[in-house]
Amino acid sequence: MQNTYEKEYVERLKKAYSILSQAVNLSMSRTGLYPDEWGATSSSMMPLINKILPYINYIKVCEAGEICHKDNIKTKSKKDRGNIYGDRPAVILSDGIIIGAFVGYPLDIKISGVTKKLLGEYEIDINGNKGPNVVGTDIFYVLLTNDGIMPTGSQDLENTNWSWPFDFENGCLASNANGAGCTAWVLQNSNLDYLHCPDKIKAGNSSCKEK
C-alpha cells in the first residue's frame, strides 16, 4: 500500500512540476517579463500566482490571508510547521494540487558556476488537503530564480547553508531534515526511497533496491 501511494506521489509531483515550469516559461515568453520584473515583494507575493494563472487550469485562487490549504503540515522529521499556506497566496489546480508562493530572500545562488538571483519559492502539495501533509512526502518545494524555476535539492546548487536548507544532504537526507530539499531527487529517480534507506542513498545508490 505504501509503495502504491509513493508511486502516485512521484507521478503527481512530476505533473505538478511540469505544469508550473510550463506556466512560468510561458509567462516569461509571452509577456517579456522575467520573474524579477513581476513586482513581487515580501509584503506583496500575489504576482507570483497572478503571472501563472493564464497558463494553468485552476478552480480557486487564494490571496494571502485566505486559506486554500486547511491543515497544518509537518517536516520530514515530524516537526509541526503550522499552516504555511495561511499567510501566502495560493492556487488550487483543477486536479486538486495546491501551489503556494513565497517571497522573502533575495539571495544569490550559484548553479553550475552561474550566479542567479533567488527570488522566492513555490510550495506544491501534490494531493491538496489530503494527508499526510508532510514535507518531502506529499509537499515539495521549487525555487524561483530571475530566469525560471528549479527543483530544490539539485546536486549543483551551491550556497545552501540557510536556516531552511534546500540542498539534498541537509534538506532531505539527514535524519533531522525538514524535507524541503527532496524535489530534485524525486524528479530524477522516481522514488521516495530517502524515507526508507537513507544510508544506501548516502552511499550513492539511487534506490533501496540497489546492492
C-alpha positions in Angstrom: 0.0 0.0 0.0 2.8 2.4 0.9 4.6 1.7 -2.4 1.3 2.4 -4.3 0.9 5.7 -2.6 4.5 6.7 -3.2 4.3 5.9 -6.9 1.2 8.2 -7.1 3.1 10.9 -5.3 6.0 10.6 -7.8 3.7 10.9 -10.8 1.8 13.8 -9.3 4.9 15.7 -8.5 6.2 15.3 -12.0 2.9 16.5 -13.3 2.8 19.5 -11.0 6.4 20.5 -11.8 5.7 20.2 -15.5 2.6 22.4 -15.2 4.4 25.0 -13.1 7.5 25.1 -15.3 5.5 25.5 -18.4 3.4 28.2 -16.8 6.4 30.2 -15.7 8.1 29.8 -19.1 5.0 30.8 -21.0 4.6 33.9 -18.8 8.1 35.0 -19.5 7.9 34.4 -23.2 4.5 35.9 -23.8 4.9 39.0 -21.5 8.6 39.6 -22.0 8.9 39.9 -18.2 11.2 37.8 -16.1 10.3 36.8 -12.5 12.5 39.6 -11.1 10.3 42.0 -13.1 7.0 40.6 -11.8 6.8 43.1 -8.9 6.5 40.5 -6.1 7.8 41.5 -2.7 7.7 40.0 0.8 4.7 42.2 1.5 3.0 41.6 -1.9 3.5 38.0 -3.0 0.4 37.7 -5.2 2.2 38.5 -8.5 3.9 35.0 -8.3 0.5 33.5 -8.6 -1.1 36.0 -10.9 1.6 35.7 -13.5 1.0 31.9 -14.0 -2.8 31.9 -13.9 -3.4 32.4 -17.6 -1.4 29.3 -18.3 -2.9 26.8 -15.8 -6.3 25.1 -15.2 -7.4 26.1 -11.8 -10.6 26.1 -9.7 -9.7 28.6 -6.9 -7.3 31.4 -6.1 -6.5 32.4 -2.5 -4.9 35.7 -1.7 -2.7 36.0 1.4 -4.8 35.5 4.4 -7.3 33.2 2.7 -7.0 29.5 3.3 -6.6 27.2 0.3 -4.9 24.6 2.5 -6.9 23.8 5.6 -4.4 21.7 7.6 -1.1 22.2 9.4 1.9 20.4 7.9 4.9 18.6 9.3 8.5 18.5 8.3 10.1 15.2 7.2 11.4 14.8 10.8 7.8 15.2 12.0 8.1 18.7 13.5 4.9 20.8 13.3 5.3 23.7 10.8 1.8 25.1 11.2 -0.1 26.0 8.1 2.5 27.5 5.8 -0.2 28.4 3.3 -2.2 30.5 5.8 -0.4 33.8 5.1 0.7 33.2 1.5 -1.2 33.3 -1.8 -2.0 30.0 -3.5 -4.0 28.4 -6.3 -5.8 25.1 -6.4 -5.5 23.4 -9.7 -8.3 21.5 -11.4 -7.0 18.2 -10.1 -6.6 19.3 -6.5 -2.9 20.2 -6.5 -2.2 23.3 -4.4 0.6 25.7 -5.4 1.5 28.3 -2.8 4.1 31.2 -3.3 6.5 32.9 -1.0 8.9 35.8 -1.4 11.4 36.6 1.3 15.0 36.3 0.3 16.6 37.6 -2.1 19.8 35.7 -2.3 22.4 35.0 -4.9 23.0 31.3 -5.7 25.4 29.6 -8.0 24.2 26.9 -10.3 26.9 25.2 -12.3 29.1 28.3 -11.7 26.5 30.7 -13.0 25.2 33.2 -10.5 21.4 33.7 -10.3 19.1 35.7 -8.1 16.9 33.6 -5.8 13.6 35.4 -5.6 11.4 33.0 -3.7 9.7 29.6 -3.8 6.6 27.7 -4.8 5.3 25.1 -2.3 3.4 22.3 -4.0 1.0 20.0 -2.2 0.5 17.3 -4.7 -2.7 15.9 -3.2 -4.2 19.1 -1.8 -5.9 18.8 1.6 -5.5 15.1 1.8 -2.8 13.7 4.2 -0.2 13.1 5.3 0.8 16.8 4.7 4.5 16.1 5.3 7.3 17.9 3.5 9.2 15.5 1.4 6.3 13.1 1.1 3.4 15.0 -0.4 4.6 18.6 -0.1 7.6 19.7 -2.2 9.5 23.0 -2.8 10.5 24.6 -6.0 12.9 27.6 -6.2 12.1 30.7 -8.3 15.1 32.5 -9.8 15.4 35.5 -12.0 15.0 33.3 -15.1 12.7 30.5 -14.1 12.2 27.7 -11.6 14.4 24.8 -10.4 13.8 21.9 -8.1 15.2 22.0 -4.6 18.0 19.5 -3.9 19.7 19.9 -7.3 23.2 18.5 -6.9 24.8 21.6 -8.5 23.0 24.0 -6.2 25.6 26.0 -4.2 25.2 28.5 -1.3 22.6 26.4 0.6 23.6 27.0 4.2 20.3 28.6 5.1 18.1 28.3 8.1 15.6 26.3 5.9 18.1 24.3 3.8 17.1 23.4 0.3 20.1 21.2 -0.5 19.7 17.4 -0.7 22.1 16.4 2.1 20.7 18.8 4.8 17.3 19.4 3.4 16.2 15.9 2.6 18.6 13.0 3.5 19.6 13.9 7.1 17.7 12.4 9.9 16.6 15.8 11.1 15.9 17.2 7.6 12.9 19.4 7.1 12.2 17.7 3.7 12.5 20.9 1.6 15.4 19.6 -0.4 13.8 16.4 -1.8 12.2 17.7 -5.1 15.1 17.1 -7.5 15.6 13.6 -6.1 12.0 12.5 -6.8 12.0 14.0 -10.3 15.3 12.4 -11.2 14.9 9.0 -9.5 11.2 8.4 -9.5 11.1 7.3 -5.8 10.9 8.5 -2.2 13.5 6.0 -1.0 15.3 8.6 1.0 12.5 7.9 3.5 13.3 4.2 3.8 17.1 3.6 3.3 19.0 6.9 3.8 22.3 5.0 4.3 22.0 3.4 0.9 21.2 6.7 -0.7 24.1 8.4 1.1 26.4 5.7 -0.2 25.5 6.6 -3.8 22.6 4.3 -4.6 19.5 5.7 -6.5 17.1 3.4 -4.7 16.7 0.9 -1.9 16.8 -2.0 -4.3 20.4 -1.4 -5.3 23.0 -3.5 -3.6 
